Amino acid sequence: MHSAAAGFLEMGRFVGPATASDTPEVDVFRTLLDRSGLLLAGLDLQMCLVEASDEFVGQFGTSRESLIGSSFYELLHPGVHAPMRRQFTRLLEGRRERFVEHLAGVGPRRTVFTGEIAGIAVHSQCRELVGFVVLVNPEQTEPADAVVVDRNRILSEIGARILEGIAGGESTVCLASRLFLSRQGVEYHVGTMLKKLKAPNRAALVSRAYSLGVLTVGSWPPKVSPDFVK
């Protein structure tokens, strides 16, 4: 776990029952929000943003006015919506108090960045759930490595089938035979995906696809999420 996320969750141990002075957790969050350098945001129970640090606003490349009140899911790549909803549902139902999850977010100029997100449930003095606090830890990558994609659709139907085959270990010859393509046709589609996902080779292409949520985690044979297919 990234050290910042670990520190955030450690602080979350104290964002629990009201303190001796009856300071609600919301006040604790506001104190955290003022900490320099942290990409922190507060969400209500409908997953809309109610507060955000300057660093958080800058990471997602939007204005504070357009950010506050919008759905948190609008800032995420569709491929991570399902696991993120599962995590927040656990918080909402009281089955967990905090989590750390993989993140694929959409930043400035539609660039997709990956990293980690940590979240905790926020309670009032009466221990009533009032919202959530999230901390985003983006991976430190060079700007040239940033993947620029449409928020929803980045692969053709045939490209998706080829990516699934590559992830499953199929050769170019096998893919060409199964998909009724020439070997050159398969290589063309592979080359297009390598450029689109900024990957140097097929192994990196599969790794990047899983990182961005294009390939569904826990599925075998490998499956491309429908959210990414034109």
Phi, psi and chi 1 to 4 in degrees:
 res  aa     phi    psi   chi1   chi2   chi3   chi4
   1 MET       -  136.9 -175.7 -171.6  -55.1      -
   2 HIS   -57.0  142.2 -168.3  -75.6      -      -
   3 SER   -60.9  -35.5   58.6      -      -      -
   4 ALA   -65.5  -40.9      -      -      -      -
   5 ALA   -65.7  -40.2      -      -      -      -
   6 ALA   -62.7  -42.4      -      -      -      -
   7 GLY   -64.7  -38.5      -      -      -      -
   8 PHE   -61.7  -46.2  171.4   71.9      -      -
   9 LEU   -67.6  -32.0  -67.4 -179.4      -      -
  10 GLU   -65.4  -40.8 -175.7   62.6   29.8      -
  11 MET   -63.6  -32.0  -74.3 -173.8  -76.7      -
  12 GLY   -62.2  -21.7      -      -      -      -
  13 ARG   -61.7  -27.6  -63.4  178.6 -172.6  -86.2
  14 PHE   -96.9   -5.1  -57.3   98.7      -      -
  15 VAL   -94.1   68.6 -173.3      -      -      -
  16 GLY  -134.6 -120.2      -      -      -      -
  17 PRO   -60.9  154.8  -22.4   34.2      -      -
  18 ALA   -58.8  144.3      -      -      -      -
  19 THR   -76.1 -179.0   63.2      -      -      -
  20 ALA   -60.9  -28.6      -      -      -      -
  21 SER   -94.0   11.8   59.2      -      -      -
  22 ASP    60.4   36.6  -75.1  -23.5      -      -
  23 THR   -77.7  118.7  -58.7      -      -      -
  24 PRO   -68.8  159.0   26.0  -33.8      -      -
  25 GLU   -63.1  -28.6  -65.7 -175.0    8.7      -
  26 VAL   -59.7  -38.8  173.4      -      -      -
  27 ASP   -67.3  -35.7  -70.2  -20.3      -      -
  28 VAL   -63.6  -41.8  177.2      -      -      -
  29 PHE   -61.9  -41.7  166.2   62.8      -      -
  30 ARG   -62.4  -32.9  -73.4  172.3 -179.6  150.7
  31 THR   -66.7  -42.9  -60.5      -      -      -
  32 LEU   -63.1  -37.8  -64.3  177.7      -      -
  33 LEU   -60.9  -32.4 -170.1   67.1      -      -
  34 ASP   -77.5   -8.6  -67.9  -24.5      -      -
  35 ARG   -70.0  127.4  -68.7  173.7   60.9   92.2
  36 SER   -65.8  136.7  174.4      -      -      -
  37 GLY    90.8   -6.3      -      -      -      -
  38 LEU   -95.1  136.4  -66.7 -179.7      -      -
  39 LEU   -89.4   78.8  -80.5   66.4      -      -
  40 LEU  -106.7  146.8  -82.2  168.0      -      -
  41 ALA  -148.8  153.7      -      -      -      -
  42 GLY  -111.9  137.3      -      -      -      -
  43 LEU  -120.3  147.7  -45.7  176.3      -      -
  44 ASP   -87.1 -176.4   62.3   20.0      -      -
  45 LEU   -70.2  -14.3  -63.4 -179.4      -      -
  46 GLN   -94.5   10.0  -73.0   71.2   48.1      -
  47 MET    67.6   28.2  -61.8  -58.5  -62.8      -
  48 CYS   -99.7  144.1  -67.1      -      -      -
  49 LEU   -75.0  133.2  -75.4  103.2      -      -
  50 VAL  -116.1  -24.2  -66.3      -      -      -
  51 GLU  -150.1  153.8  -64.7 -171.4   71.8      -
  52 ALA  -159.8  144.1      -      -      -      -
  53 SER   -75.6  162.1   66.0      -      -      -
  54 ASP   -60.6  -36.6  -69.0  -20.0      -      -
  55 GLU   -65.7  -38.8  -67.9   78.0   10.2      -
  56 PHE   -63.8  -46.2 -174.3   95.6      -      -
  57 VAL   -60.3  -43.1  173.7      -      -      -
  58 GLY   -66.4  -35.7      -      -      -      -
  59 GLN   -63.1  -36.8  178.2   66.0   36.2      -
  60 PHE   -92.9    1.6  -71.1   93.8      -      -
  61 GLY    63.5   38.8      -      -      -      -
  62 THR  -134.2  172.8 -175.3      -      -      -
  63 SER   -88.4  154.6   66.5      -      -      -
  64 ARG   -60.9  -36.9 -175.8  174.8  -59.0  -82.4
  65 GLU   -63.3  -40.0  -68.3   71.7   22.2      -
  66 SER   -80.1  -21.9   62.7      -      -      -
  67 LEU   -78.6  -49.4 -168.5   66.6      -      -
  68 ILE   -65.2  127.6  -58.9  -56.4      -      -
  69 GLY    95.9  -12.3      -      -      -      -
  70 SER   -86.3  161.9   63.9      -      -      -
  71 SER   -72.7  136.6  170.3      -      -      -
  72 PHE   -59.5  -32.2  178.9   62.1      -      -
  73 TYR   -67.4  -19.8  -67.5  107.3      -      -
  74 GLU   -67.1  -18.4  -66.7  178.8    9.5      -
  75 LEU   -92.5   -3.8  -55.9  178.3      -      -
  76 LEU  -108.4  150.1  -53.1  179.2      -      -
  77 HIS   -70.0  140.5 -151.0  -73.5      -      -
  78 PRO   -53.5  -28.8  -26.8   34.8      -      -
  79 GLY   -65.0  -19.0      -      -      -      -
  80 VAL  -106.8    4.3  -60.4      -      -      -
  81 HIS   -60.0  -46.3  -78.2 -169.3      -      -
  82 ALA   -62.1  -52.1      -      -      -      -
  83 PRO   -64.5  -32.1   18.9  -31.3      -      -
  84 MET   -68.7  -39.5 -155.3   65.3   65.2      -
  85 ARG   -63.8  -38.1  -70.9 -175.9 -169.3  -80.9
  86 ARG   -62.2  -42.8  -73.8 -165.3  -66.1  -91.6
  87 GLN   -64.8  -45.6  -67.7  -73.8   11.5      -
  88 PHE   -71.0  -29.6  -80.8  106.2      -      -
  89 THR   -63.5  -39.4  -64.2      -      -      -
  90 ARG   -62.3  -39.7  -67.1 -174.3 -178.1  110.4
  91 LEU   -66.5  -44.0  -63.8 -173.8      -      -
  92 LEU   -62.5  -36.9 -171.3   62.4      -      -
  93 GLU   -87.3   -0.2  -65.2  176.1  -11.0      -
  94 GLY    78.6   13.1      -      -      -      -
  95 ARG   -81.0  -19.8  -70.0 -174.7  -76.9  157.9
  96 ARG  -143.7  159.3  -61.4 -174.7   66.1  177.7
  97 GLU  -106.7  -20.0  -71.5  -64.2  -44.0      -
  98 ARG  -157.6  161.8   55.9 -171.7   65.1   83.9
  99 PHE  -154.7  162.3   70.4   82.6      -      -
 100 VAL  -130.2  131.5  175.6      -      -      -
 101 GLU  -142.1  153.9 -179.5   63.6   83.7      -
 102 HIS   -63.7  145.5  169.2   75.1      -      -
 103 LEU  -129.3  139.1  172.1   75.2      -      -
 104 ALA  -128.8  107.5      -      -      -      -
 105 GLY  -110.3  162.2      -      -      -      -
 106 VAL  -108.1  116.2 -179.2      -      -      -
 107 GLY  -102.8 -154.1      -      -      -      -
 108 PRO   -60.1  145.7  -21.4   32.8      -      -
 109 ARG    54.4   34.3  -62.3  178.1  -59.9  -79.7
 110 ARG    62.3   23.5  -62.0 -173.4  -62.5  111.2
 111 THR   -78.9  139.1   56.2      -      -      -
 112 VAL   -97.0  128.5  175.1      -      -      -
 113 PHE  -118.9  151.8   65.6   90.8      -      -
 114 THR  -115.2  167.0   57.2      -      -      -
 115 GLY   166.2 -143.8      -      -      -      -
 116 GLU  -130.1  146.6 -137.7  174.9   38.9      -
 117 ILE  -128.1  133.8  179.7  172.2      -      -
 118 ALA  -115.0  141.5      -      -      -      -
 119 GLY  -141.5  148.8      -      -      -      -
 120 ILE  -136.5  154.0   61.0  172.4      -      -
 121 ALA   -78.5  140.9      -      -      -      -
 122 VAL  -111.8  129.7  178.7      -      -      -
 123 HIS  -119.9  154.1  -61.7   87.5      -      -
 124 SER   -81.5 -179.7   67.8      -      -      -
 125 GLN   -58.1  -31.5  -62.6  179.6   30.0      -
 126 CYS   -87.4   10.3  -58.4      -      -      -
 127 ARG    68.5   22.9  -59.5  -57.2  -59.9  149.8
 128 GLU   -87.7  132.7  177.5 -175.2    2.0      -
 129 LEU   -66.6  125.2 -178.8   65.8      -      -
 130 VAL  -118.8  -10.6  -64.2      -      -      -
 131 GLY   166.0 -161.2      -      -      -      -
 132 PHE  -138.8  154.1  -48.5  102.7      -      -
 133 VAL  -118.9  135.4  177.7      -      -      -
 134 VAL  -126.2  146.3  -65.1      -      -      -
 135 LEU  -124.6  126.0  168.3   68.8      -      -
 136 VAL  -103.0  131.4  172.1      -      -      -
 137 ASN  -120.6   90.2  -81.0  -46.7      -      -
 138 PRO   -71.3  147.3   26.3  -33.3      -      -
 139 GLU   -67.6  145.6  -66.1  176.3  -15.8      -
 140 GLN   -87.4  100.5  -60.7  -57.9  -46.2      -
 141 THR  -123.5  158.0   57.7      -      -      -
 142 GLU   -71.3  144.6  -64.1  -62.3  -36.1      -
 143 PRO   -53.2  -33.4  -26.4   34.3      -      -
 144 ALA   -65.9  -20.4      -      -      -      -
 145 ASP   -88.2   -4.4  -67.7  -27.7      -      -
 146 ALA   -65.6  136.8      -      -      -      -
 147 VAL   -94.6  123.5  177.9      -      -      -
 148 VAL  -103.4  115.6 -178.8      -      -      -
 149 VAL  -140.6  163.0  -61.3      -      -      -
 150 ASP   -68.7  147.1 -175.8   89.2      -      -
 151 ARG   -61.8  -23.4  -75.9  175.4 -178.3 -101.0
 152 ASN  -117.9  -47.4  -63.4  -53.3      -      -
 153 ARG  -125.6  120.0  -45.2  -70.0  179.3 -178.9
 154 ILE  -128.8  -10.6   64.1  173.1      -      -
 155 LEU  -123.1  145.3  -63.6  177.4      -      -
 156 SER   -78.0  167.8   64.6      -      -      -
 157 GLU   -60.6  -44.0 -175.5   69.0   35.4      -
 158 ILE   -69.6  -35.5 -167.0   65.3      -      -
 159 GLY   -62.8  -39.6      -      -      -      -
 160 ALA   -62.7  -42.5      -      -      -      -
 161 ARG   -66.6  -36.5  -57.3  -67.7   81.4   78.9
 162 ILE   -67.7  -43.4  -70.0  173.8      -      -
 163 LEU   -60.6  -42.0  178.9   58.0      -      -
 164 GLU   -61.1  -41.5  -69.1  169.8  -11.3      -
 165 GLY   -65.7  -42.8      -      -      -      -
 166 ILE   -60.9  -45.3  -66.9  172.8      -      -
 167 ALA   -63.1  -27.8      -      -      -      -
 168 GLY   -88.1    0.5      -      -      -      -
 169 GLY    92.6   11.3      -      -      -      -
 170 GLU   -75.4  144.8  -70.8 -172.2   66.5      -
 171 SER   -82.9  169.3   66.7      -      -      -
 172 THR   -59.8  -41.5  -62.8      -      -      -
 173 VAL   -61.8  -45.7  172.9      -      -      -
 174 CYS   -63.9  -42.1  -70.2      -      -      -
 175 LEU   -63.8  -43.4  -74.8  169.0      -      -
 176 ALA   -61.1  -43.4      -      -      -      -
 177 SER   -66.5  -44.5  175.5      -      -      -
 178 ARG   -70.6  -35.6  179.4  167.1   64.0   84.1
 179 LEU   -99.2    5.5  -61.0  173.8      -      -
 180 PHE    58.1   46.5  -56.3  102.0      -      -
 181 LEU  -120.7  162.8  -64.1  171.1      -      -
 182 SER   -80.2  163.7   66.2      -      -      -
 183 ARG   -61.6  -37.2  -66.1  179.5   60.3 -179.7
 184 GLN   -65.1  -35.5  -68.2   75.5   16.2      -
 185 GLY   -64.3  -41.8      -      -      -      -
 186 VAL   -62.9  -46.5  171.8      -      -      -
 187 GLU   -62.4  -35.1  -67.1  -64.0  -12.5      -
 188 TYR   -61.3  -48.2  169.0   78.8      -      -
 189 HIS   -66.1  -37.6  -73.5  -72.7      -      -
 190 VAL   -63.4  -44.4  172.0      -      -      -
 191 GLY   -60.1  -39.6      -      -      -      -
 192 THR   -62.3  -43.4  -61.8      -      -      -
 193 MET   -68.9  -35.7  -71.4 -173.4  -73.7      -
 194 LEU   -60.2  -42.9  -70.6  173.6      -      -
 195 LYS   -68.8  -42.5  -68.7  179.1 -179.0  178.5
 196 LYS   -65.4  -39.4 -173.5  166.7  -68.8 -173.2
 197 LEU   -98.6    9.0  -64.9 -174.2      -      -
 198 LYS    55.3   44.7  -53.3  -72.6 -173.6  179.8
 199 ALA  -109.9  137.0      -      -      -      -
 200 PRO   -79.4  -21.2   28.2  -35.0      -      -
 201 ASN  -155.8  179.4   51.6   50.8      -      -
 202 ARG   -66.3  -38.6  -67.4 -170.1  179.8 -161.4
 203 ALA   -62.6  -43.1      -      -      -      -
 204 ALA   -67.8  -32.6      -      -      -      -
 205 LEU   -61.6  -46.1  175.0   65.6      -      -
 206 VAL   -64.5  -44.1  172.5      -      -      -
 207 SER   -61.5  -43.5  177.6      -      -      -
 208 ARG   -65.4  -39.2 -155.9   76.2 -173.8  -97.9
 209 ALA   -63.4  -41.4      -      -      -      -
 210 TYR   -66.7  -40.7  -87.1  116.4      -      -
 211 SER   -61.4  -38.6  176.9      -      -      -
 212 LEU   -86.1   -4.4  -65.6  171.9      -      -
 213 GLY    84.7    7.8      -      -      -      -
 214 VAL   -65.9  -44.9  177.5      -      -      -
 215 LEU   -93.4  130.9  -75.8  166.8      -      -
 216 THR   -72.9  125.2  -55.3      -      -      -
 217 VAL   -70.1  138.8  176.0      -      -      -
 218 GLY    83.6    8.1      -      -      -      -
 219 SER  -109.1  131.4  175.9      -      -      -
 220 TRP  -140.7  131.0 -169.6  -95.4      -      -
 221 PRO   -61.1  159.8    2.3   -0.5      -      -
 222 PRO   -53.1  142.1  -26.7   37.0      -      -
 223 LYS  -135.9  129.9 -176.9   69.3  174.8  174.8
 224 VAL   -80.3  134.2  169.2      -      -      -
 225 SER   -63.3  134.1  170.3      -      -      -
 226 PRO   -57.7  -22.8  -23.5   34.2      -      -
 227 ASP   -62.8  -19.2  -69.0  -40.0      -      -
 228 PHE  -103.2    0.8  -65.5   86.1      -      -
 229 VAL  -102.9  130.1 -177.5      -      -      -
 230 LYS   -67.1      -  -63.7  176.5 -177.1  177.4
